[in-house]
Amino acid sequence: MSSQPPPKPQQPQTPKPRPVGTDGTVFKCPICKTILPGTQVATFPFCSERCKLLDLNNWLSGRYTVSRPIDPTDELDDLPTIRPQQPPPTNEA
């Protein structure tokens, strides 16, 4: 008879986040924190339609709020002046 302790049950291993962005960024669903396989997911930045709808419900029910009232003049000074692009010159004679 040996006096060895019984083997410990193995803990489930959580998958390591894997880089999916071009710069090594790992994207997680903002609702359930599931690691996304990439930005090409149809419901990005959510992992599923369910999480997308849960987020929408959070906005509609008032769970998410803006920190202060929006002042329309806040960002107008910060915006760059947009000039229409001119078409490239043509070489017609």
Backbone torsions as a table, in degrees:
resi	resn	phi	psi	omega
1	MET	NA	134.7	178.7
2	SER	-103.6	153.5	-178.9
3	SER	-102.0	34.7	179.2
4	GLN	-78.4	140.7	177.9
5	PRO	-69.1	154.7	179.2
6	PRO	-64.5	149.6	-178.8
7	PRO	-63.2	143.3	179.5
8	LYS	-76.0	141.3	175.7
9	PRO	-67.0	140.3	-178.3
10	GLN	-76.3	134.8	176.8
11	GLN	-77.0	139.6	176.0
12	PRO	-64.6	134.8	-178.5
13	GLN	-89.1	132.1	176.3
14	THR	-82.9	139.1	-179.2
15	PRO	-65.4	141.1	178.2
16	LYS	-74.6	139.0	176.2
17	PRO	-60.5	137.3	179.2
18	ARG	-112.8	143.1	-178.8
19	PRO	-68.3	133.7	178.4
20	VAL	-125.0	-18.2	178.1
21	GLY	-84.3	164.6	179.8
22	THR	-65.4	-23.2	179.2
23	ASP	-102.8	14.1	179.1
24	GLY	87.7	10.5	-179.5
25	THR	-68.4	137.9	174.2
26	VAL	-102.5	125.6	-180.0
27	PHE	-100.1	130.3	177.5
28	LYS	-121.4	145.7	176.1
29	CYS	-62.9	129.6	-178.3
30	PRO	-68.6	-15.8	-178.9
31	ILE	-92.0	-55.7	-174.1
32	CYS	-107.8	-3.2	177.2
33	LYS	67.2	18.7	175.3
34	THR	-67.9	138.6	178.0
35	ILE	-74.5	126.6	-178.1
36	LEU	-85.9	146.2	-179.9
37	PRO	-74.6	-10.9	179.0
38	GLY	164.6	-179.3	-179.4
39	THR	-85.5	-3.9	-180.0
40	GLN	-84.5	4.6	176.7
41	VAL	-64.3	133.7	-175.5
42	ALA	-59.8	-27.2	-177.4
43	THR	-104.2	16.1	-178.0
44	PHE	-51.8	134.2	13.3
45	PRO	-92.6	15.2	179.3
46	PHE	-99.5	157.3	-178.1
47	CYS	-82.7	-22.3	-176.4
48	SER	-153.5	168.7	176.5
49	GLU	-63.6	-34.2	179.3
50	ARG	-60.4	-48.7	-179.8
51	CYS	-65.7	-35.1	177.6
52	LYS	-62.0	-43.5	179.6
53	LEU	-71.6	-34.3	175.9
54	LEU	-62.9	-40.0	178.2
55	ASP	-65.7	-42.8	177.6
56	LEU	-60.6	-42.4	178.1
57	ASN	-62.0	-37.9	177.5
58	ASN	-60.7	-40.1	177.9
59	TRP	-69.1	-45.6	-175.6
60	LEU	-69.7	-30.3	-179.1
61	SER	-85.1	-5.8	178.3
62	GLY	89.6	7.2	178.6
63	ARG	-66.3	-37.4	174.2
64	TYR	-95.0	136.9	177.0
65	THR	-137.5	157.1	174.4
66	VAL	-82.6	140.5	-172.2
67	SER	-65.5	-27.2	177.7
68	ARG	-151.5	163.3	179.1
69	PRO	-60.3	144.5	-179.6
70	ILE	-79.2	127.5	176.5
71	ASP	-105.2	116.1	-174.9
72	PRO	-60.7	-20.4	-179.5
73	THR	-86.7	-7.5	-177.8
74	ASP	-55.8	-49.2	-170.9
75	GLU	-100.0	-6.5	-176.8
76	LEU	-62.8	-37.2	179.6
77	ASP	-72.8	-24.5	-177.5
78	ASP	-83.3	-17.3	-177.2
79	LEU	-74.7	137.6	176.5
80	PRO	-71.7	153.8	177.3
81	THR	-71.8	127.9	-178.4
82	ILE	-97.8	121.3	177.9
83	ARG	-108.5	137.0	179.1
84	PRO	-64.6	142.4	178.6
85	GLN	-73.7	139.4	176.8
86	GLN	-92.4	141.0	-179.6
87	PRO	-64.4	151.2	180.0
88	PRO	-65.5	149.3	-179.7
89	PRO	-66.7	144.9	177.4
90	THR	-103.4	152.6	-178.6
91	ASN	-100.2	54.2	178.3
92	GLU	-95.4	136.4	-178.9
93	ALA	-104.4	NA	NA
